[in-house]
Amino acid sequence: MTSDNNQIKNITWQDIEPLILDEKYKEFFKNLDPETYKLVLDEENKPKVTESILKMLKSTDPENATPEYVKGIIEDMKKVVNKIQELKP
């Protein structure tokens, strides 16, 4: 089985945000284990998250492998996580 990696690369955290409230995906996001995204919200983990994203960007998007760009990604991730948490009862 093969997948189109180019399609995956083009999905951003900003793309995910509107899907959270889409009825097709709402149940999926609602059922995510909070431990899955705890790493993003815990400020103590920010250096680890930053390092991980930078490492990924160096191989997939080297021109954007900067701390400033990563900061924006982390902020988008936090928005997504906060919206997911709002779905929880």
Beta strands, then each sheet from edge to edge (+ up, - down):
end
